[in-house]
Amino acid sequence: MAKTLMLDFTTEGNKTSSLSLEYPKDSLDPAVVTAAMNQIIAANIIRTASGDLVGIKGARVVDRNVSTVLA
């Protein structure tokens, strides 16, 4: 089982840009995630094809379970 924290931002071009982080903590505090996303936006270190990150769209934890059928 693999978990990934997906952070979704809006860009200057009104598009969605996602940042994925592997192995998030089991107990994530929404206030901490929001603060971290705001710091990423304020630092202005990520530029996308549709411009800089300008807002928070959402965040989610994706849980994948992979089963090998044939090795």
TINUMI-425146 format. One line per 2 residues: number of its first residue (from 1); their letters; for each residue x, y, z of N, C-alpha, C, O. Coordinates in Angstrom, 1 decimal, decimal comma, padded with zeros to 4 digits. Each point is the difference from the previous one (the first is absolute). Example, Ala and Ser with C-alpha at 12.3 -4.5 7.8 and 13.67 -1.06 7.14 Angstrom:
<sites>
1	as	013,2 -005,7 007,8 -000,9 001,2 000,0 000,9 001,2 000,0 001,0 000,0 000,7 ~ -001,4 001,1 -001,4 000,9 001,1 000,0 -000,8 001,1 000,8 000,5 001,1 000,1 .
</sites>
This chain:
<sites>
1	ma	000,8 -001,2 000,0 -000,8 001,2 000,0 000,9 001,2 000,0 000,9 000,2 000,8 ~ -001,2 000,7 -001,7 000,8 001,3 -000,1 -000,9 001,2 000,1 -001,0 000,0 -000,7 .
3	kt	001,4 000,9 001,5 -000,8 001,2 000,2 000,8 001,2 -000,6 001,2 000,1 000,1 ~ -002,0 000,8 -000,7 000,6 001,2 -000,5 -000,9 001,2 000,4 -001,2 -000,1 -000,1 .
5	lm	001,8 001,2 000,5 -000,7 001,2 000,3 000,0 000,9 -001,3 001,0 000,3 -000,5 ~ -002,2 000,0 000,0 -000,1 000,8 -001,2 -000,5 001,4 000,4 -001,0 000,2 000,6 .
7	ld	001,8 000,8 -001,0 -000,3 001,4 000,3 -000,4 000,6 -001,3 000,8 000,1 -001,0 ~ -002,0 000,5 000,9 -000,5 000,6 -001,2 -000,1 001,5 000,2 -000,5 000,5 000,9 .
9	ft	001,2 000,2 -001,9 000,0 001,4 000,0 -000,7 000,6 -001,2 -000,1 -000,7 -001,0 ~ -000,3 001,9 001,1 -000,4 000,7 -001,3 001,1 000,9 -000,4 000,9 000,5 000,8 .
11	te	-000,8 -000,3 -002,1 001,1 000,8 -000,6 -000,6 001,3 -000,5 -001,2 000,3 -000,1 ~ 002,2 000,6 -000,4 -000,4 001,3 -000,6 -001,0 -000,2 -001,1 -000,8 000,9 -000,3 .
13	gn	001,0 -002,0 -000,5 -000,8 -000,2 -001,2 -001,3 -000,7 000,4 -000,7 -000,6 -000,9 ~ 000,3 000,5 002,2 -001,2 -000,6 000,5 000,0 -001,5 -000,4 -001,1 -000,6 -000,2 .
15	kt	002,2 -000,1 000,3 000,1 -001,4 -000,2 000,4 -000,6 001,3 000,3 000,7 001,0 ~ -000,4 -002,1 -000,9 000,4 -000,7 001,2 001,4 -000,6 -000,2 000,3 -000,6 -001,0 .
17	ss	000,5 000,8 002,0 001,4 -000,6 000,0 000,1 -000,9 001,3 -000,4 000,5 001,1 ~ 000,9 -001,7 -001,2 000,0 -000,9 001,2 001,5 -000,3 000,3 000,9 -000,1 -000,9 .
19	ls	-000,7 000,0 002,2 001,3 -000,4 000,5 -000,2 -001,2 000,9 -000,9 000,0 000,9 ~ 001,6 -001,1 -001,2 -000,2 -001,2 000,8 001,2 -000,3 000,9 001,2 000,1 -000,4 .
21	le	-001,5 -000,5 001,6 001,0 -000,3 001,0 -000,2 -001,5 000,5 -001,1 -000,3 000,5 ~ 002,1 -000,5 -000,6 -000,2 -001,4 000,4 000,2 -000,1 001,5 000,7 000,8 000,7 .
23	yp	-001,3 -001,9 -000,1 000,1 -000,3 001,4 -000,4 001,1 001,0 000,8 000,3 000,8 ~ -002,0 000,2 -001,0 -000,4 001,0 001,0 -000,3 -000,6 001,4 -000,2 -001,2 000,1 .
25	kd	000,2 002,0 000,9 -000,3 -000,5 001,3 -001,4 -000,5 000,1 -000,9 000,5 -000,8 ~ 000,6 -001,5 001,6 -001,4 -000,5 000,1 -001,0 001,0 000,5 -001,1 000,0 -000,4 .
27	sl	001,6 000,9 001,3 -001,0 001,0 000,6 000,5 001,4 -000,5 000,9 000,6 000,5 ~ -001,6 -000,2 -001,5 000,2 001,3 -000,6 -001,0 001,0 000,5 -001,2 -000,2 000,0 .
29	dp	001,7 001,4 000,5 -000,8 001,0 000,5 -000,3 001,0 -001,2 000,9 000,5 -000,5 ~ -002,2 -000,3 000,2 -000,4 000,9 -001,1 000,6 001,4 000,1 000,4 000,6 -001,0 .
31	av	-000,3 -000,1 002,2 000,6 001,3 000,2 001,5 000,0 -000,3 000,5 001,0 -000,6 ~ 000,2 -002,0 000,9 001,4 -000,1 -000,4 000,2 -000,1 -001,5 000,9 000,6 -000,5 .
33	vt	-001,7 -001,4 -000,1 000,1 -000,2 -001,5 -000,3 001,3 -000,6 000,7 000,4 -001,0 ~ -001,7 000,3 001,4 -000,4 001,3 -000,6 001,2 001,0 000,2 000,3 000,8 -000,9 .
35	aa	000,3 -000,7 002,1 001,1 000,9 000,2 001,2 -000,4 -000,9 000,6 000,9 -000,5 ~ -000,3 -002,1 000,4 001,1 -000,5 -000,9 -000,3 000,4 -001,4 000,9 000,5 -000,8 .
37	mn	-002,1 -000,6 000,3 -000,4 000,3 -001,4 000,1 001,5 -000,2 000,5 000,5 -001,0 ~ -000,9 000,3 002,0 000,2 001,5 000,0 001,4 000,4 -000,1 000,4 001,0 -000,7 .
39	qi	000,5 -001,7 001,4 001,4 000,3 000,0 000,6 -000,3 -001,4 000,8 000,7 -000,5 ~ -001,3 -001,8 -000,1 000,5 -000,4 -001,4 -000,4 001,2 -000,9 000,8 000,4 -000,9 .
41	ia	-002,0 000,0 001,0 -000,5 001,1 -000,9 000,8 001,3 000,2 000,4 000,6 -000,9 ~ -000,2 -000,2 002,2 000,7 001,2 000,4 001,5 000,0 -000,5 000,5 001,0 -000,3 .
43	an	000,1 -002,2 000,4 001,4 -000,1 -000,4 000,2 000,2 -001,5 001,1 000,3 -000,5 ~ -002,2 -000,5 -000,3 000,0 000,1 -001,4 001,2 -000,7 -000,7 000,7 000,5 -000,9 .
45	ii	-000,6 -001,8 001,3 001,1 -000,8 -000,6 -000,4 -001,0 -001,0 000,8 -000,7 -000,6 ~ -002,1 000,6 000,3 -000,5 -000,9 -001,0 -000,7 000,8 -001,1 -000,9 000,8 000,3 .
47	rt	001,3 -001,0 -001,5 -000,6 000,6 -001,2 -000,5 -001,1 -000,9 000,7 -000,9 -000,2 ~ -001,9 001,1 -000,3 -000,6 -001,0 -000,8 -000,2 000,6 -001,4 000,3 001,2 -000,2 .
49	as	-000,7 -002,0 -000,8 -000,3 000,5 -001,3 -001,1 001,0 000,0 000,0 000,9 -000,9 ~ -000,9 -000,9 001,9 -001,0 001,0 000,0 000,2 001,0 001,1 -000,9 000,7 000,5 .
51	gd	002,2 -000,5 -000,1 000,3 001,1 000,9 000,4 -000,5 001,4 000,0 -001,2 000,3 ~ 000,2 002,2 000,6 000,3 -000,3 001,4 -001,2 -000,5 000,7 -001,2 000,1 -000,4 .
53	lv	001,5 -000,8 001,6 -001,1 -000,4 000,9 -000,6 001,2 000,7 000,8 000,8 000,5 ~ -002,1 -000,7 -000,5 -000,6 001,1 000,6 -001,1 -000,3 001,1 -000,4 000,9 000,8 .
55	gi	000,0 -002,2 -000,7 -001,0 -000,3 001,0 000,0 -001,5 000,3 000,6 -000,8 -000,7 ~ -001,4 000,5 001,7 -000,2 -001,4 000,4 -001,3 -000,5 -000,5 -001,0 000,6 000,1 .
57	kg	001,1 -001,8 -000,8 -001,2 -000,6 -000,5 -000,5 -001,1 000,9 -001,2 -000,2 000,2 ~ 002,2 -000,6 000,4 -000,3 -001,1 000,9 001,1 -000,9 000,3 001,1 000,2 -000,6 .
59	ar	-001,3 -001,1 001,4 001,1 -001,0 000,3 -000,7 -001,3 000,4 -001,1 -000,1 000,5 ~ 001,7 -001,0 -000,9 -000,5 -001,4 000,3 001,1 -001,0 000,1 001,1 000,2 -000,5 .
61	vv	-001,4 -001,3 001,2 000,9 -001,1 000,2 -000,5 -001,1 -001,0 -001,2 -000,4 000,1 ~ 002,0 -000,1 -000,9 -000,3 -001,0 -001,0 000,6 -001,3 000,6 001,2 000,0 000,2 .
63	dr	-002,0 -001,0 -000,1 000,5 -001,3 000,5 -000,1 -001,1 -001,1 -001,1 -000,3 -000,4 ~ 002,3 -000,2 000,0 000,0 -001,0 -001,1 000,3 -001,4 000,6 000,9 -000,1 000,8 .
65	nv	-001,6 -000,9 -001,3 000,3 -001,3 000,4 000,3 -000,8 -001,2 -001,0 -000,2 -000,9 ~ 002,2 -000,3 000,6 000,4 -000,7 -001,2 000,2 -001,5 000,3 000,6 -000,3 001,0 .
67	st	-001,3 -000,5 -001,8 000,2 -001,5 000,1 000,6 -000,5 -001,2 -000,4 000,3 -001,1 ~ 001,5 -001,1 001,3 000,6 -000,6 -001,2 -000,7 -001,3 -000,4 -000,3 -000,8 000,8 .
69	vl	-000,1 000,8 -002,1 -000,7 -001,2 -000,5 001,0 -001,0 -000,6 -000,1 -001,2 000,2 ~ 001,1 001,8 -000,9 001,0 -000,9 -000,7 001,4 000,7 000,2 000,1 001,1 -000,5 .
71	a	000,8 -001,8 001,0 001,3 000,6 000,2 001,0 -000,5 -001,1 001,2 000,4 000,0 .
</sites>
